Amino acid sequence: MSDDRDTEPSTDLSVEANGIDFECLRAGAGDRLALCLHGFPDDAGSMRPVLERLAGTGFTAVAPYTRGYAPTGPAPDGDYPARALGADAVALAEALPEELDTDAGAPVLVGHDWGAVAAYAADRVDPDAFERMATMAVPPGFEALLLEHPRQLLRSWYMWFFQLPDVPERALRWREFALVEFLWGLWSPGWDYPDERIEAVKETFRTEVSSLVGSLLRRDPPSTEDVAPVRTPTLVIAGERDGCIGPEMFEHADEIIEECRVVRVRDAGHFMHQERPDVVGRELVSFLTD
Protein backbone atom coordinates (compact mmCIF):
# COMPACT_ATOMS: atom_id res chain seq x y z
CA MET A 1 0.00 0.00 0.00
CA SER A 2 1.22 3.51 -0.81
CA ASP A 3 2.26 5.89 1.96
CA ASP A 4 0.51 9.18 2.72
CA ARG A 5 2.77 11.15 0.40
CA ASP A 6 1.65 8.99 -2.52
CA THR A 7 -2.06 9.18 -1.72
CA GLU A 8 -2.30 12.94 -1.03
CA PRO A 9 -3.77 14.55 -4.20
CA SER A 10 -1.60 17.10 -5.98
CA THR A 11 -2.60 19.75 -8.51
CA ASP A 12 0.36 19.72 -10.88
CA LEU A 13 -1.14 17.73 -13.75
CA SER A 14 -2.28 19.31 -17.01
CA VAL A 15 -3.22 17.21 -20.01
CA GLU A 16 -4.55 18.02 -23.48
CA ALA A 17 -7.40 15.81 -24.64
CA ASN A 18 -10.19 16.27 -27.16
CA GLY A 19 -8.93 19.78 -27.95
CA ILE A 20 -9.10 20.99 -24.33
CA ASP A 21 -6.34 21.57 -21.75
CA PHE A 22 -7.57 19.86 -18.59
CA GLU A 23 -6.22 20.78 -15.17
CA CYS A 24 -6.34 17.77 -12.86
CA LEU A 25 -5.87 16.51 -9.35
CA ARG A 26 -3.93 13.27 -9.10
CA ALA A 27 -2.91 10.84 -6.40
CA GLY A 28 -0.86 7.67 -6.33
CA ALA A 29 1.54 6.07 -8.75
CA GLY A 30 0.00 2.65 -9.22
CA ASP A 31 -0.05 0.51 -12.32
CA ARG A 32 -3.75 1.12 -13.05
CA LEU A 33 -5.45 4.37 -14.05
CA ALA A 34 -8.67 5.55 -12.39
CA LEU A 35 -10.34 8.56 -14.00
CA CYS A 36 -12.74 10.33 -11.60
CA LEU A 37 -15.32 12.85 -12.87
CA HIS A 38 -17.11 15.38 -10.65
CA GLY A 39 -20.64 16.68 -10.99
CA PHE A 40 -22.69 19.87 -10.50
CA PRO A 41 -22.61 22.12 -8.52
CA ASP A 42 -19.17 20.87 -7.63
CA ASP A 43 -15.57 20.58 -8.78
CA ALA A 44 -12.70 18.09 -8.81
CA GLY A 45 -11.76 18.82 -5.20
CA SER A 46 -14.76 16.86 -3.96
CA MET A 47 -13.18 13.75 -5.45
CA ARG A 48 -10.27 13.88 -2.96
CA PRO A 49 -11.63 11.08 -0.72
CA VAL A 50 -12.04 8.85 -3.78
CA LEU A 51 -8.59 9.72 -5.13
CA GLU A 52 -6.94 8.97 -1.80
CA ARG A 53 -8.73 5.63 -1.38
CA LEU A 54 -7.94 4.44 -4.90
CA ALA A 55 -4.35 5.68 -4.72
CA GLY A 56 -3.89 3.62 -1.57
CA THR A 57 -4.93 0.45 -3.38
CA GLY A 58 -2.66 0.52 -6.42
CA PHE A 59 -4.24 3.08 -8.73
CA THR A 60 -2.98 6.27 -10.27
CA ALA A 61 -6.15 8.27 -9.65
CA VAL A 62 -6.87 11.44 -11.64
CA ALA A 63 -9.77 13.90 -11.27
CA PRO A 64 -9.96 16.55 -14.01
CA TYR A 65 -11.83 19.79 -13.69
CA THR A 66 -14.27 19.05 -16.51
CA ARG A 67 -14.93 21.40 -19.43
CA GLY A 68 -16.42 24.66 -18.23
CA TYR A 69 -15.01 24.36 -14.71
CA ALA A 70 -12.03 26.53 -13.73
CA PRO A 71 -9.10 26.13 -13.95
CA THR A 72 -9.83 23.98 -17.04
CA GLY A 73 -11.95 26.71 -18.57
CA PRO A 74 -14.72 26.69 -21.19
CA ALA A 75 -15.06 24.44 -24.20
CA PRO A 76 -13.58 26.19 -27.27
CA ASP A 77 -16.58 25.19 -29.37
CA GLY A 78 -19.13 26.01 -26.67
CA ASP A 79 -20.29 22.38 -26.70
CA TYR A 80 -21.31 20.91 -23.33
CA PRO A 81 -23.78 18.03 -23.81
CA ALA A 82 -23.28 14.58 -22.32
CA ARG A 83 -21.85 13.16 -25.52
CA ALA A 84 -19.04 15.76 -25.41
CA LEU A 85 -18.25 14.92 -21.78
CA GLY A 86 -18.21 11.23 -22.66
CA ALA A 87 -15.81 11.90 -25.52
CA ASP A 88 -13.62 13.90 -23.12
CA ALA A 89 -13.45 10.91 -20.75
CA VAL A 90 -12.40 8.54 -23.53
CA ALA A 91 -9.80 11.01 -24.80
CA LEU A 92 -8.40 11.54 -21.29
CA ALA A 93 -8.07 7.78 -20.79
CA GLU A 94 -6.03 7.66 -23.99
CA ALA A 95 -3.88 10.72 -23.22
CA LEU A 96 -3.12 10.24 -19.52
CA PRO A 97 -0.80 7.19 -19.70
CA GLU A 98 1.57 9.09 -21.99
CA GLU A 99 1.33 12.26 -19.88
CA LEU A 100 2.05 10.26 -16.73
CA ASP A 101 4.82 8.32 -18.49
CA THR A 102 3.36 5.01 -17.43
CA ASP A 103 1.66 2.00 -18.93
CA ALA A 104 -1.30 2.12 -16.58
CA GLY A 105 -3.10 -0.90 -18.01
CA ALA A 106 -6.86 -1.05 -18.46
CA PRO A 107 -8.39 2.13 -16.96
CA VAL A 108 -11.48 2.39 -14.78
CA LEU A 109 -13.93 5.30 -14.62
CA VAL A 110 -15.70 6.82 -11.61
CA GLY A 111 -18.35 9.51 -12.04
CA HIS A 112 -20.53 11.46 -9.61
CA ASP A 113 -23.73 13.29 -10.61
CA TRP A 114 -23.07 14.88 -14.02
CA GLY A 115 -19.84 12.86 -14.02
CA ALA A 116 -22.02 9.74 -13.87
CA VAL A 117 -23.94 10.97 -16.92
CA ALA A 118 -20.58 11.48 -18.64
CA ALA A 119 -19.60 7.91 -17.75
CA TYR A 120 -22.70 6.45 -19.39
CA ALA A 121 -22.00 8.63 -22.43
CA ALA A 122 -18.38 7.40 -22.52
CA ASP A 123 -19.68 3.85 -22.78
CA ARG A 124 -21.73 4.88 -25.81
CA VAL A 125 -18.68 6.57 -27.37
CA ASP A 126 -16.44 3.53 -26.84
CA PRO A 127 -17.62 0.55 -24.75
CA ASP A 128 -14.07 -0.80 -24.68
CA ALA A 129 -12.45 2.37 -23.30
CA PHE A 130 -12.83 1.36 -19.63
CA GLU A 131 -12.58 -2.02 -17.97
CA ARG A 132 -15.09 -1.09 -15.26
CA MET A 133 -17.10 1.93 -14.18
CA ALA A 134 -18.63 3.17 -10.94
CA THR A 135 -21.33 5.83 -10.99
CA MET A 136 -22.70 7.75 -8.02
CA ALA A 137 -26.01 9.56 -7.51
CA VAL A 138 -27.39 9.35 -11.08
CA PRO A 139 -28.81 6.14 -12.60
CA PRO A 140 -28.57 5.26 -16.30
CA GLY A 141 -31.35 6.56 -18.53
CA PHE A 142 -32.30 9.20 -15.96
CA GLU A 143 -33.70 11.91 -18.24
CA ALA A 144 -35.43 9.47 -20.59
CA LEU A 145 -37.27 7.90 -17.62
CA LEU A 146 -38.31 11.16 -15.94
CA LEU A 147 -41.86 11.25 -17.33
CA GLU A 148 -42.56 7.86 -15.75
CA HIS A 149 -41.85 9.28 -12.28
CA PRO A 150 -43.88 12.42 -11.43
CA ARG A 151 -42.27 12.81 -7.99
CA GLN A 152 -38.87 12.94 -9.62
CA LEU A 153 -40.08 15.65 -11.98
CA LEU A 154 -40.67 17.80 -8.89
CA ARG A 155 -37.24 16.96 -7.46
CA SER A 156 -35.68 17.93 -10.79
CA TRP A 157 -37.11 21.45 -10.83
CA TYR A 158 -33.59 22.88 -11.10
CA MET A 159 -33.16 21.29 -14.54
CA TRP A 160 -36.03 23.32 -15.93
CA PHE A 161 -34.94 26.42 -14.00
CA PHE A 162 -31.56 26.38 -15.75
CA GLN A 163 -33.26 26.44 -19.15
CA LEU A 164 -34.67 29.92 -18.52
CA PRO A 165 -33.07 32.79 -20.47
CA ASP A 166 -30.78 35.13 -18.48
CA VAL A 167 -32.10 34.11 -15.04
CA PRO A 168 -29.73 31.22 -14.09
CA GLU A 169 -26.50 33.24 -14.14
CA ARG A 170 -28.01 35.99 -12.01
CA ALA A 171 -29.43 33.39 -9.63
CA LEU A 172 -26.06 31.69 -9.24
CA ARG A 173 -24.33 34.99 -8.47
CA TRP A 174 -27.03 36.07 -5.99
CA ARG A 175 -25.72 36.49 -2.43
CA GLU A 176 -22.28 35.11 -3.23
CA PHE A 177 -23.51 31.89 -4.85
CA ALA A 178 -25.93 31.02 -2.06
CA LEU A 179 -27.71 28.71 -4.53
CA VAL A 180 -24.76 26.31 -4.36
CA GLU A 181 -25.16 26.00 -0.59
CA PHE A 182 -28.93 25.65 -0.97
CA LEU A 183 -28.61 22.76 -3.42
CA TRP A 184 -25.99 20.95 -1.32
CA GLY A 185 -28.23 21.24 1.75
CA LEU A 186 -31.34 20.16 -0.16
CA TRP A 187 -29.68 17.20 -1.82
CA SER A 188 -27.78 15.91 1.24
CA PRO A 189 -30.09 16.78 4.16
CA GLY A 190 -28.45 16.73 7.56
CA TRP A 191 -24.89 16.76 6.21
CA ASP A 192 -22.62 19.37 7.79
CA TYR A 193 -20.49 19.99 4.71
CA PRO A 194 -17.02 21.51 5.20
CA ASP A 195 -16.97 25.30 4.77
CA GLU A 196 -13.67 25.18 2.90
CA ARG A 197 -15.09 22.73 0.36
CA ILE A 198 -18.16 24.80 -0.45
CA GLU A 199 -16.01 27.95 -0.70
CA ALA A 200 -13.70 26.22 -3.19
CA VAL A 201 -16.70 25.28 -5.32
CA LYS A 202 -17.97 28.86 -5.18
CA GLU A 203 -14.56 30.09 -6.35
CA THR A 204 -14.78 27.75 -9.34
CA PHE A 205 -18.17 29.25 -10.15
CA ARG A 206 -16.96 32.83 -9.75
CA THR A 207 -14.27 32.19 -12.35
CA GLU A 208 -16.35 30.46 -15.02
CA VAL A 209 -19.99 31.13 -14.20
CA SER A 210 -20.97 31.93 -17.81
CA SER A 211 -19.60 28.68 -19.20
CA LEU A 212 -21.10 26.73 -16.29
CA VAL A 213 -24.53 28.11 -17.08
CA GLY A 214 -23.89 27.34 -20.75
CA SER A 215 -23.11 23.75 -19.87
CA LEU A 216 -26.50 23.42 -18.18
CA LEU A 217 -28.42 25.12 -20.98
CA ARG A 218 -26.92 23.02 -23.76
CA ARG A 219 -28.30 19.66 -22.70
CA ASP A 220 -29.00 16.69 -24.92
CA PRO A 221 -32.74 16.14 -25.34
CA PRO A 222 -33.82 12.76 -23.93
CA SER A 223 -33.61 10.02 -26.56
CA THR A 224 -33.68 6.26 -26.94
CA GLU A 225 -29.88 6.40 -26.81
CA ASP A 226 -30.18 7.32 -23.11
CA VAL A 227 -31.62 3.88 -22.36
CA ALA A 228 -29.38 1.96 -24.75
CA PRO A 229 -27.53 -0.90 -23.03
CA VAL A 230 -24.47 0.08 -21.01
CA ARG A 231 -21.91 -2.57 -21.88
CA THR A 232 -19.16 -1.71 -19.40
CA PRO A 233 -19.57 -3.55 -16.05
CA THR A 234 -20.83 -0.86 -13.69
CA LEU A 235 -21.31 -0.30 -9.97
CA VAL A 236 -24.16 2.14 -9.28
CA ILE A 237 -24.11 3.84 -5.86
CA ALA A 238 -27.14 5.68 -4.46
CA GLY A 239 -27.56 7.60 -1.22
CA GLU A 240 -30.68 6.55 0.69
CA ARG A 241 -31.35 10.16 1.76
CA ASP A 242 -30.68 11.77 -1.63
CA GLY A 243 -32.90 14.82 -1.99
CA CYS A 244 -32.05 15.23 -5.67
CA ILE A 245 -32.81 11.81 -7.15
CA GLY A 246 -35.28 9.42 -5.56
CA PRO A 247 -34.61 5.73 -4.91
CA GLU A 248 -37.23 4.65 -7.44
CA MET A 249 -35.06 6.00 -10.26
CA PHE A 250 -32.46 3.30 -9.62
CA GLU A 251 -34.91 0.42 -10.07
CA HIS A 252 -34.22 0.32 -13.82
CA ALA A 253 -30.42 0.22 -13.57
CA ASP A 254 -30.00 -3.52 -14.05
CA GLU A 255 -32.32 -3.39 -17.07
CA ILE A 256 -30.01 -0.93 -18.84
CA ILE A 257 -26.57 -2.01 -17.62
CA GLU A 258 -25.62 -5.46 -18.86
CA GLU A 259 -23.45 -6.26 -15.82
CA CYS A 260 -24.67 -4.17 -12.91
CA ARG A 261 -24.44 -3.95 -9.16
CA VAL A 262 -26.50 -1.39 -7.22
CA VAL A 263 -25.45 -0.30 -3.72
CA ARG A 264 -27.52 1.98 -1.49
CA VAL A 265 -25.58 3.89 1.17
CA ARG A 266 -27.38 4.42 4.47
CA ASP A 267 -27.26 7.80 6.21
CA ALA A 268 -26.03 9.51 3.05
CA GLY A 269 -27.52 11.82 0.46
CA HIS A 270 -26.44 13.01 -2.96
CA PHE A 271 -22.80 13.64 -1.98
CA MET A 272 -22.30 10.20 -0.45
CA HIS A 273 -18.61 10.00 -1.41
CA GLN A 274 -17.96 12.95 0.91
CA GLU A 275 -20.54 12.06 3.57
CA ARG A 276 -19.56 8.39 3.95
CA PRO A 277 -16.08 8.17 2.37
CA ASP A 278 -15.15 4.92 4.12
CA VAL A 279 -18.28 3.07 3.00
CA VAL A 280 -18.15 4.41 -0.56
CA GLY A 281 -14.39 3.86 -0.80
CA ARG A 282 -14.74 0.26 0.29
CA GLU A 283 -17.43 -0.41 -2.32
CA LEU A 284 -15.38 1.26 -5.06
CA VAL A 285 -12.23 -0.70 -4.29
CA SER A 286 -14.11 -4.00 -4.04
CA PHE A 287 -15.79 -3.56 -7.43
CA LEU A 288 -13.00 -1.87 -9.38
CA THR A 289 -10.35 -4.39 -8.33
CA ASP A 290 -12.52 -7.50 -8.73
C-alpha positions in Angstrom: 0.0 0.0 0.0 1.2 3.5 -0.8 2.3 5.9 2.0 0.5 9.2 2.7 2.8 11.1 0.4 1.7 9.0 -2.5 -2.1 9.2 -1.7 -2.3 12.9 -1.0 -3.8 14.5 -4.2 -1.6 17.1 -6.0 -2.6 19.7 -8.5 0.4 19.7 -10.9 -1.1 17.7 -13.7 -2.3 19.3 -17.0 -3.2 17.2 -20.0 -4.6 18.0 -23.5 -7.4 15.8 -24.6 -10.2 16.3 -27.2 -8.9 19.8 -27.9 -9.1 21.0 -24.3 -6.3 21.6 -21.7 -7.6 19.9 -18.6 -6.2 20.8 -15.2 -6.3 17.8 -12.9 -5.9 16.5 -9.4 -3.9 13.3 -9.1 -2.9 10.8 -6.4 -0.9 7.7 -6.3 1.5 6.1 -8.8 0.0 2.7 -9.2 0.0 0.5 -12.3 -3.8 1.1 -13.0 -5.4 4.4 -14.1 -8.7 5.5 -12.4 -10.3 8.6 -14.0 -12.7 10.3 -11.6 -15.3 12.8 -12.9 -17.1 15.4 -10.7 -20.6 16.7 -11.0 -22.7 19.9 -10.5 -22.6 22.1 -8.5 -19.2 20.9 -7.6 -15.6 20.6 -8.8 -12.7 18.1 -8.8 -11.8 18.8 -5.2 -14.8 16.9 -4.0 -13.2 13.7 -5.4 -10.3 13.9 -3.0 -11.6 11.1 -0.7 -12.0 8.9 -3.8 -8.6 9.7 -5.1 -6.9 9.0 -1.8 -8.7 5.6 -1.4 -7.9 4.4 -4.9 -4.3 5.7 -4.7 -3.9 3.6 -1.6 -4.9 0.4 -3.4 -2.7 0.5 -6.4 -4.2 3.1 -8.7 -3.0 6.3 -10.3 -6.1 8.3 -9.6 -6.9 11.4 -11.6 -9.8 13.9 -11.3 -10.0 16.5 -14.0 -11.8 19.8 -13.7 -14.3 19.1 -16.5 -14.9 21.4 -19.4 -16.4 24.7 -18.2 -15.0 24.4 -14.7 -12.0 26.5 -13.7 -9.1 26.1 -13.9 -9.8 24.0 -17.0 -12.0 26.7 -18.6 -14.7 26.7 -21.2 -15.1 24.4 -24.2 -13.6 26.2 -27.3 -16.6 25.2 -29.4 -19.1 26.0 -26.7 -20.3 22.4 -26.7 -21.3 20.9 -23.3 -23.8 18.0 -23.8 -23.3 14.6 -22.3 -21.9 13.2 -25.5 -19.0 15.8 -25.4 -18.3 14.9 -21.8 -18.2 11.2 -22.7 -15.8 11.9 -25.5 -13.6 13.9 -23.1 -13.4 10.9 -20.8 -12.4 8.5 -23.5 -9.8 11.0 -24.8 -8.4 11.5 -21.3 -8.1 7.8 -20.8 -6.0 7.7 -24.0 -3.9 10.7 -23.2 -3.1 10.2 -19.5 -0.8 7.2 -19.7 1.6 9.1 -22.0 1.3 12.3 -19.9 2.0 10.3 -16.7 4.8 8.3 -18.5 3.4 5.0 -17.4 1.7 2.0 -18.9 -1.3 2.1 -16.6 -3.1 -0.9 -18.0 -6.9 -1.0 -18.5 -8.4 2.1 -17.0 -11.5 2.4 -14.8 -13.9 5.3 -14.6 -15.7 6.8 -11.6 -18.4 9.5 -12.0 -20.5 11.5 -9.6 -23.7 13.3 -10.6 -23.1 14.9 -14.0 -19.8 12.9 -14.0 -22.0 9.7 -13.9 -23.9 11.0 -16.9 -20.6 11.5 -18.6 -19.6 7.9 -17.8 -22.7 6.5 -19.4 -22.0 8.6 -22.4 -18.4 7.4 -22.5 -19.7 3.8 -22.8 -21.7 4.9 -25.8 -18.7 6.6 -27.4 -16.4 3.5 -26.8 -17.6 0.6 -24.8 -14.1 -0.8 -24.7 -12.4 2.4 -23.3 -12.8 1.4 -19.6 -12.6 -2.0 -18.0 -15.1 -1.1 -15.3 -17.1 1.9 -14.2 -18.6 3.2 -10.9 -21.3 5.8 -11.0 -22.7 7.7 -8.0 -26.0 9.6 -7.5 -27.4 9.3 -11.1 -28.8 6.1 -12.6 -28.6 5.3 -16.3 -31.4 6.6 -18.5 -32.3 9.2 -16.0 -33.7 11.9 -18.2 -35.4 9.5 -20.6 -37.3 7.9 -17.6 -38.3 11.2 -15.9 -41.9 11.2 -17.3 -42.6 7.9 -15.7 -41.8 9.3 -12.3 -43.9 12.4 -11.4 -42.3 12.8 -8.0 -38.9 12.9 -9.6 -40.1 15.7 -12.0 -40.7 17.8 -8.9 -37.2 17.0 -7.5 -35.7 17.9 -10.8 -37.1 21.5 -10.8 -33.6 22.9 -11.1 -33.2 21.3 -14.5 -36.0 23.3 -15.9 -34.9 26.4 -14.0 -31.6 26.4 -15.7 -33.3 26.4 -19.2 -34.7 29.9 -18.5 -33.1 32.8 -20.5 -30.8 35.1 -18.5 -32.1 34.1 -15.0 -29.7 31.2 -14.1 -26.5 33.2 -14.1 -28.0 36.0 -12.0 -29.4 33.4 -9.6 -26.1 31.7 -9.2 -24.3 35.0 -8.5 -27.0 36.1 -6.0 -25.7 36.5 -2.4 -22.3 35.1 -3.2 -23.5 31.9 -4.9 -25.9 31.0 -2.1 -27.7 28.7 -4.5 -24.8 26.3 -4.4 -25.2 26.0 -0.6 -28.9 25.7 -1.0 -28.6 22.8 -3.4 -26.0 21.0 -1.3 -28.2 21.2 1.7 -31.3 20.2 -0.2 -29.7 17.2 -1.8 -27.8 15.9 1.2 -30.1 16.8 4.2 -28.5 16.7 7.6 -24.9 16.8 6.2 -22.6 19.4 7.8 -20.5 20.0 4.7 -17.0 21.5 5.2 -17.0 25.3 4.8 -13.7 25.2 2.9 -15.1 22.7 0.4 -18.2 24.8 -0.4 -16.0 27.9 -0.7 -13.7 26.2 -3.2 -16.7 25.3 -5.3 -18.0 28.9 -5.2 -14.6 30.1 -6.4 -14.8 27.8 -9.3 -18.2 29.3 -10.2 -17.0 32.8 -9.7 -14.3 32.2 -12.3 -16.4 30.5 -15.0 -20.0 31.1 -14.2 -21.0 31.9 -17.8 -19.6 28.7 -19.2 -21.1 26.7 -16.3 -24.5 28.1 -17.1 -23.9 27.3 -20.7 -23.1 23.7 -19.9 -26.5 23.4 -18.2 -28.4 25.1 -21.0 -26.9 23.0 -23.8 -28.3 19.7 -22.7 -29.0 16.7 -24.9 -32.7 16.1 -25.3 -33.8 12.8 -23.9 -33.6 10.0 -26.6 -33.7 6.3 -26.9 -29.9 6.4 -26.8 -30.2 7.3 -23.1 -31.6 3.9 -22.4 -29.4 2.0 -24.8 -27.5 -0.9 -23.0 -24.5 0.1 -21.0 -21.9 -2.6 -21.9 -19.2 -1.7 -19.4 -19.6 -3.5 -16.1 -20.8 -0.9 -13.7 -21.3 -0.3 -10.0 -24.2 2.1 -9.3 -24.1 3.8 -5.9 -27.1 5.7 -4.5 -27.6 7.6 -1.2 -30.7 6.6 0.7 -31.4 10.2 1.8 -30.7 11.8 -1.6 -32.9 14.8 -2.0 -32.1 15.2 -5.7 -32.8 11.8 -7.2 -35.3 9.4 -5.6 -34.6 5.7 -4.9 -37.2 4.7 -7.4 -35.1 6.0 -10.3 -32.5 3.3 -9.6 -34.9 0.4 -10.1 -34.2 0.3 -13.8 -30.4 0.2 -13.6 -30.0 -3.5 -14.0 -32.3 -3.4 -17.1 -30.0 -0.9 -18.8 -26.6 -2.0 -17.6 -25.6 -5.5 -18.9 -23.5 -6.3 -15.8 -24.7 -4.2 -12.9 -24.4 -3.9 -9.2 -26.5 -1.4 -7.2 -25.4 -0.3 -3.7 -27.5 2.0 -1.5 -25.6 3.9 1.2 -27.4 4.4 4.5 -27.3 7.8 6.2 -26.0 9.5 3.1 -27.5 11.8 0.5 -26.4 13.0 -3.0 -22.8 13.6 -2.0 -22.3 10.2 -0.5 -18.6 10.0 -1.4 -18.0 13.0 0.9 -20.5 12.1 3.6 -19.6 8.4 4.0 -16.1 8.2 2.4 -15.1 4.9 4.1 -18.3 3.1 3.0 -18.1 4.4 -0.6 -14.4 3.9 -0.8 -14.7 0.3 0.3 -17.4 -0.4 -2.3 -15.4 1.3 -5.1 -12.2 -0.7 -4.3 -14.1 -4.0 -4.0 -15.8 -3.6 -7.4 -13.0 -1.9 -9.4 -10.4 -4.4 -8.3 -12.5 -7.5 -8.7 
